[in-house]
Structures are given as C-alpha cells and as structure tokens.
Amino acid sequence: MSSKQQSSAAVAEAVASCKLKKQQRRRLAAFDFDHTIVSQNTDTVVRDLLPTEVTSARANELVENDCWTEYMAEVFRLLHEQQVPEARIRDTIRGIPEVPGFVRLIKHLAKRLHYDLIIISDSNSVFIEEWLRAHNLADCFVAVFTNPAEFDASGQLLVRAHHQQTDCKLSASNLCKGRVLEHFVIEQDLRRSIRYDHVFYVGDGNNDICPVLRQRACDFACARKGFAMEKHLLRNRSKLKLRAQLLVWKSGFDLMDQMLALPQLADPAGLK
C-alpha cells in the first residue's frame, strides 16, 4: 500500500472512530452536600472538635476575609496540633445525620430510576467519601466535585481548593458550582454521547444560585424550604431570570414525591 493510500485509510479509520455513538438520553441529579444530603455543615462540625479557647491569628484573619478553604486548612492544622486523631475526625463525620429521606432518595434515583448522580460541594473529598461509605451510597454517584483532601503520614488533614476562579461573583473563589455543572454536562455529551433530557440541581445555600441560573427551561432547581437558596430565588426571581422550574422541598421524602409526580417524567423509558 502506498503512503497516500495508508494516509487515506488512517483518515477513514479516524473518521469512523469519531462517529457519534448512539446517543444515550438520561437524567441527571446534582446535589450539594452540607445541609442538603447531610443535616449539618461538615466543616463546622469538625471545627467544633477544637477546644473553644484554641484559635490562631491566621485563622481569625482568614475567616474575616472569607477565605474559607484556607481557614479550614488552618483549623485542620490546629486539630493536629491538639492531637485530635484521624479516627476521631472520621467518626465525627460518619455520625452526622442525613437530611431526612435523602439516603432513600439517592438510592431510589440511582438504583431504581437509573439517574446519573453527582455531588458538587464546598466540603472536601475526605468528609464526603467517608459519609457516603458509611451510608452505602458511594456507588450511587458517578462523580464528586469538591475540594481535594487527604491525611498525611503524620495524621494531619490537608485540603486545597477545587479550582481558582474570579469570573463568577455568585461563587467563592475556590469553587464555581455553575461552571462545574456546565462542564460536566458538556463532557458527558462530547465524550460519552450522554445527553440529559432533564437536570435536577438540589441545594440550600447562596452558593447554589449560580448552577441553577445556568439551567434550561426543561430542568429543575430544587431549593430547600426556609434556607438561603429558596429565599434568594423567590426574592429575586424576575431579576435573576431563572429558566428552570422551581421545586421547594422540606425533606428527601418530599422531594421524591414531587419528582415522581412531574408529568415530564411519566415516560417509563426515561424519554419524552
């Protein structure tokens, strides 16, 4: 075969391999973690393991300047200094209760309805993975986006920012949840030929506003009743130009009932 023929064959093979796979139509549910899946703030629960009189000038400066991830890194340093062991931190995380009904909701969506589930959280990977394992939920999620963390050889918990950004004024510098959600949906389409007919975003706080403002009219913004996300969306709905349909929930049981009642989701095959 001539070099020209070889080149043509290579091009043809590349084109064939790049042809779109049969597109999968699915549904996605993206969850915040603190005060959404779990009933408390994982960071402050672990911070409370410190004796009340223990602090540092650096910790005070960081919290005053809204540098939360750096602040927690200093808290973890102080915990290590106070000889709070890794096992106690992990036990504390495992003991945080769920928001009622969320373990059931997650298992139902993942195992029975075959949703893709992800977490986008400003907690950290150690806390989230520990809690999910303790509640037999680790295999329910296709991805977890959060601040990477690990215990070093000496037993100190180290944490770093998920990313650094200055573009989104609705988000912290270390995590724009809207960007994470948007990039995940695009990558699923381009790399795996998975397109989501409906995306549910479930959260409670002000840092959950950005992702729902990037949702489409066929998507659902699920805000916890009485928390900052719901209050902000209701107070500024016309100004924010929220396109997604708003579901306000009190518990995982309540949210599941609302989701199952949606006429858009009545097709058992998962498509409209």
N, C-alpha and C positions, 0 to 999 in steps of 0.2 A: 504494500500500500504506500502510495506517495505521501510526502509530508503534507500536501494540500488535502488529500483525502483523509489523512489522520486528523488534521485540524478540523475538517468539516464534521467528522464523526464525533470528535470531542465536543464540538459546539452542540451537535444534536443531542448528545448524551446529557450535557449540562442543561439544555432547554427542557428535556424530558424530566430530569430530576427536579427542576424548578417549577414544573407544572403544579398548580394548586391541588392539594389532596382534596378529597371530598370534604366539603366544609361541614364541620360539626356545629349544630345550633344548641347552645346550652344556656344556663342561667348562672349568674354569679351573685354571691352574697359576701360583702366585705364588712368586716367587723372591727370597730375599735375594741380595746381590751378593758382598761380600767373604767369602772362604773358602767360598763356595758355588758361584758361577759362576767367579770368579777365585780363584787359589790363594793370594793374599796379601791383606793389608789395604791398600787403595789409599792411605789417608791416611798410614800409617806408611812406605810405600814412597816417597812423595813427600817426607815429612818428612826422610827419610834423605839427601835431596839437600843438606841443610844441612851445613856443616862441623860436626864434633862439638862444637866449643867454642862454637858460636853458640847462644845462647838469650836469654831475657829474663825479668825478674822476673814480668811479666804472664803469660807462657807457663807458668812454673812454678806460679803461683798458680791458673791456670785448670785445669791438668791435675790438681792436687791436689784441686780442688773438683768434679771430674767434669763440668766444663763443656766437653765435647769439641768441639762445633761452634765455640764461641768460641775454644777453644785452637787449632783448625786455622786459623781466621781469622788468629790471631796468627802461626802458622807460615807462612802464605802471605805475610804482611807481611814477615817476616824473609827469606823466599826472594827477594822482590822487592828488599829492601834489599841482599841479597847478589848481586843482578843475575843470578839464575837465570832464564833466559828462558822464556817461554811454550812455545816449541818443545821445550825440554828436558823440561818437565813433561809435555807431551802424549806425547812419545816414550817417556818412562818408563812412563806408563800403558799405552800400546799394547804395551809389552814384557812386561807381567805375563802369565804363562801361565794358561791355563784350568785349572780342576779337570778332570782327565782325563775326557773323554767328554761334557762339558757343551755344547760347540758342537754336537755331533751330536744330543744330546738335545733341545736347544732347537729346532733346525731340524726334527727329526722331529715333535715335538709341534705346532709351528706350521704346517708346510707339508704334512705327510702326514696327521696326525690332526686338524688344524683346531681345536686348543685355542686359547682365548684365553690369552695370557701377559702377566703384569705383573711388574715389579720393585718391591720395597719395601725401601729400603736407607738406611742412615745414612751412606753415602758422599756424593757430590754429583753434580749433573747433568753437570758438565763431564767428570768422570772416567768416569762410566758411559756417556755418549754417545760419548766418544772410543773407549773399548774396544769397544763394540758396533759402531761403524762400521768399526773396524779388522778385525773378525772377521765382517763382513757379516751382522750379526744385528739391525740397527736396525729393520728392517721386520717382525721376528718378534714385537714387543711392542706391545700396544695402549695401554699406559701405563707410565710410570716415575714412581714416587713417591719423592722423595729431597730432600735439602737443595739449594735452588736456588743455582747458582754461575755466575759469568761473569768473564772477564778484562776489566778496564777499559782505557781508552785508553793507560795507561802500562804495561800488561802485568802488573798485579797481579791475582791471583786473589782474587775476593771471594766469600764464602759466607755464607748466612744460614739460619736454622732453617726446616725444613719447616712446622712449626707450634709453638705453645707449649701445653703441657698439664701439669696437675698431678694429674689424676684417676687415671691408671694408674701404680701403683707398680712394675709389672714393666718399665716402659719409661722411656727417657730423656725429659727434658722437651721435647726438640725433635722427637720422633717416636715416636708410639704406633702400631706396625705393625698391631696388632689393630684399632684404630679405622679406619685407612686401608683395611684389607682389608674390614671390615664395611661401610663406607660405599660402597666400590666395588661390592660385590655388590648392595647395595640400589639404588644408582643405575642399574646395568645392568638391573635388573628394572623399576624405575619408568619410566625414560626410554627404554629401548631394547627392552623386553619380552624381555630375555635372562635366562633362569633357568639357574643352574648345577646340574646333577644331582650333580656331584662337584667339590670344590675340593681341589687339592693345594697344600700350603704347604711349600716346600723351604728349609731353613735350617740353621744350625750353632750359633748363639750364644744367650746368655741373652735377648737382646732379640727372639728369635724364639719365645719361650714364649707371650707374650700372644696373637698371632694364632691359634695352634693351639688355645688354650683356648676360643676363640670358634667353633671349627668344629663341624659337626654329625656325627652318627654315620656318615653316608654319605661323609664327607670323609676326607682322608689327611694326617697330619702326617709329613713326610719329614725325618728328622734325620740329620745326618752322623755316622757312627760315630766314636766317640772324642772328640767335641767337646762343648762345654758344653750344648748343647740336648739331645742324647741323654742325657747323664749326669743332667741335671736332671729330665727326664721319667721316666726309669727309676727314679730315686731317690725321686721324689715322685708317682708316677703315681696312686696311690689318693687321696692328699690333693688333688691338682690336679683330679681328676675329668675327665680327658681323655676326650672322647667320640669323637674322630676315631680312625681306625685308624692305628697307628704303623708306618711303614716306615723302617728304618735302612739307610742307603746308604753305600757306600765311594767310589763314582765315578759319573759320569754314565752310564756303560755299565751299571753295576749297577742304578742307579735305573730306567733304561729297561726293563731285563729284568723287574724287579719290577712295574712299572706295566703292561707288556704282558701279564703273567701273571695279573693280577687278574681273577677271574671276573665282577666287576661291570662290567668294561669290555669284555666279549667281544662285545657287540652292535655290529656294524659301523656301524650308523646313529647310534651315539652315545647311544642311549636304552635304558633297561630297561623 
